[in-house]
Amino acid sequence: METKTIARFYDNKVEAWDANYTGNADDIGQYEILRRRELVLEILFDRLHNHETLLLDIGCGTGRVISELIVRRPTWQAIGLDLSGEMIDFCQRTYYEQPNLKFFQYDISQAPLPLGAADAALALGVWGHLPDPERAIEHLYDSLRPNGLLIFSINKPSLPRALTVGYRAVRELFKAEHRHRATRNKSYRLAHVIESLSGRFTLLETRDYCYLPYLPGIRRFLRFSKFMERRLGKRPTPFSSAMLIVAQKQPAL
């Protein structure tokens, strides 16, 4: 039921989601999406040097990340997967002239991909939507070649739990259209994620970004977020609200 609710929610967000990639970042939410793409491209180009590379993008949305990858690495191939049929329809219409891009509606929580071993899998902005992250990790492990990369983002708890719960309660009181609990992108602490990866993936690096919590009135303070990222670099801190995680598939025992 949860995955169907998430799919319906994003079926109605196609144009709004795609707009995040087509202009200048004018609030912290849009900046996070663009900054995340920039960091992912940097990591992939730094770590993958094969002439022919197969990538999976779990929760590909409107395909903006992997389409940019293929433009810059035309010998690579990428497969975009999403719960939302409307998102996949948009991708198939938009990128039909790019033979190295393929898109399918798929739920990684249900089963491994029957598509052969990939060199890297991306899961950007989707980890908090997974009803069973541990099961998804198992399926992603089976979908990657030996030493394949898993690159995903998580939302971090950037406020004390009591303040977060209180803020959500007040927001729900005054919000006309209530958001279903299943569509909220849950937050995770790094220690919890490392524990979930244990036995299947080795943590290679993390990268904090987006140094502001998602609260009304501060979404446009981009300069502060950029300043904090420059000063703190790659070190994990309690000040950021988003983290990119890079892990490598461990060999089978």
C-alpha positions, 0 to 999 in steps of 0.5 A, spaced: 500 500 500 505 504 501 509 504 495 502 505 491 501 511 495 508 514 493 507 512 486 500 516 486 503 522 489 509 523 484 504 521 479 502 528 480 509 532 481 512 530 474 512 537 471 514 540 478 519 535 479 522 537 472 522 544 474 527 543 479 533 542 474 531 547 469 532 553 472 537 557 478 536 554 485 531 559 488 530 556 495 534 550 499 530 545 496 531 546 489 539 547 491 539 541 494 537 537 488 542 540 484 547 540 488 546 532 489 546 531 482 553 535 481 556 531 487 554 524 484 557 526 477 563 528 480 563 521 484 562 517 478 567 520 473 572 520 479 571 512 481 568 509 474 573 509 468 571 503 464 569 505 457 563 501 457 559 502 464 552 500 466 548 504 471 542 504 475 538 510 477 533 507 482 527 513 483 530 516 477 524 521 477 524 525 470 531 522 468 535 529 469 541 525 472 542 519 468 541 524 462 546 528 464 551 522 465 550 520 458 551 526 455 558 527 458 559 519 457 556 517 451 559 510 451 555 509 458 548 506 458 543 507 464 537 504 466 532 509 470 527 506 474 521 509 478 515 507 482 511 513 478 508 511 471 507 518 470 515 519 471 517 513 467 512 516 461 515 523 461 522 520 461 520 515 455 517 521 451 523 526 453 529 521 451 526 517 446 532 519 441 537 517 446 538 509 445 543 509 451 537 510 456 532 506 458 526 507 463 522 502 466 516 502 472 519 498 477 519 497 485 526 495 488 523 493 494 520 487 491 525 484 487 532 484 484 533 487 477 533 481 472 537 486 468 544 483 469 550 486 473 550 494 473 557 498 475 553 502 479 546 504 482 544 511 484 538 512 489 537 519 490 532 522 494 528 515 495 531 512 501 526 515 506 521 513 502 523 505 502 518 501 506 524 496 508 531 499 506 534 493 508 530 489 503 532 494 498 539 493 500 539 486 499 536 487 492 541 492 490 547 488 492 544 482 487 543 487 482 551 490 482 557 486 479 563 485 484 565 491 487 560 495 484 558 502 487 552 504 491 551 511 491 545 514 495 542 520 499 539 520 506 535 526 510 539 527 516 535 529 523 538 536 523 533 538 529 532 535 536 527 530 535 522 534 540 522 540 535 521 536 529 515 532 532 512 539 534 513 542 528 510 537 524 504 537 529 503 544 528 504 544 520 498 539 520 494 543 524 494 549 519 495 545 512 489 544 508 491 538 504 494 533 509 500 529 506 500 522 507 505 519 512 508 514 506 510 520 502 514 523 507 521 522 506 524 519 513 530 521 516 536 517 518 542 517 522 549 515 519 550 509 524 543 506 522 545 506 515 552 503 516 549 498 520 544 496 514 549 496 509 554 491 514 555 484 511 554 487 504 557 493 502 563 497 505 562 504 506 567 508 502 565 516 503 560 520 505 559 528 503 554 532 507 551 538 503 544 542 504 546 546 511 539 548 513 533 544 516 526 544 512 523 550 516 518 556 513 522 562 513 529 560 512 529 556 505 532 562 501 538 562 505 542 559 500 549 563 501 549 560 508 548 553 506 554 554 501 558 557 506 558 552 511 559 547 506 565 550 503 568 551 511 566 544 513 568 540 507 567 532 507 566 531 514 560 529 517 557 534 521 550 535 525 549 542 521 547 539 515 540 536 513 542 531 507 548 526 506 550 523 500 553 516 501 558 512 497 559 504 498 562 498 495 559 491 494 563 486 498 565 480 495 561 474 496 563 469 502 
